[in-house]
C-alpha cells in the first residue's frame, strides 16, 4: 500500500506543479485563473487518497478524515474563489459605466 500511496502523492504533486508551470506560459489573467482552479480541484484528491491508504501513519480516524475534509474544502472553495475573482473586474467597471451614462 505504501508504494501506491507514494505514487498518488507524486501524481498529485506533479499535477499541481504542471498547473503552476502553465501559469508561467499564459498572458491572460482569466487563463491563469483556469490553471489555478485545475490545481485546486484535482491536485488535493490523490494526496488525500494517499493519506487514506496509508492511514495517516498512525491509528485512528483523525488523519484520513482531516485529509478528506481538506480536499473537499479545496474542491468546494476553489471554484467559488475563481468565480469571484473572474467577475471582480466586471463588477468594478459597472459603477463607472453608470456614471458615464448619467453625464
MOWOCOR-V658824 format. One record per run of one state. SS is the DSSP state (A for helix, B for strand, O for the rest). FROM is the first residue (numbers start at 1). TO is the last residue. If there is no record, write none. Layout:
SS_FROM_TO ; SS_FROM_TO
This chain:
O_1_1 ; A_2_25 ; O_26_28 ; A_29_57 ; O_58_61 ; A_62_102 ; O_103_103
